[in-house]
Amino acid sequence: MARNLWHIALGLLISVMLAGCLPIPPPHISISDAPKTSESSCTFTMVRDRDLVLALNTHYISLDGDFIASLDMSEYTTFSVPAGPHSLGVTWRVIDEDSIRFRLLAWKDLSESMDVVCEPPKSYFFTTTEGFPWYPEETAVIEQVDRFEGEFALDNKDFVSPGAQQSD
């Protein structure tokens, strides 16, 4: 009987130790509704390229701090933006290096943003790309461009509807 308890205790201890070494998948970021606009608005289009290496991170697109779309490789989104100044951002998640010391992998959010002034009825184009994967702070890059071409051409990308999706 004591031997069986010893085996159970040892099995539980090993399970707990191994569980501490497994990465915890990052929690989902809540997506807000698409921005409410009036007749005087601009159009923002954000395209994510088809990254070649270590591009598993989802890029969460935000406007004025509210997440409005999540883009994976080869996806794009388009949304209307009210006139005036705005902050357009991209957030991604990486493993928190400090958590590795405790043998428990946790995630942290990193962001990059840029200020954009919407002057109706103009359309604005942006790209988000995967930076150098060994430097987590440089994993995503957001840029404003004049047009989409090459790897950012829309004809080979999937459209992602902005805003919170209807639950089934």
Buried (B, 14 or more C-beta within 10 A) or exposed (E): EEEEEEEEEEEEEEEEEEEEEEEEEBEEEEBBEBBEBEEEBBBBBBBBBBBEEEBEBBBBBBBBEBBBBBBBBBBBBBBBBBBEEBEBBBBBBBBBEEBEEEEBBBBEEBBBBEEBEBEBEEEBBBBBBBBEBEEBEEBBBBEEEEEBEEBBEBEEBEEBEBBEEEEE
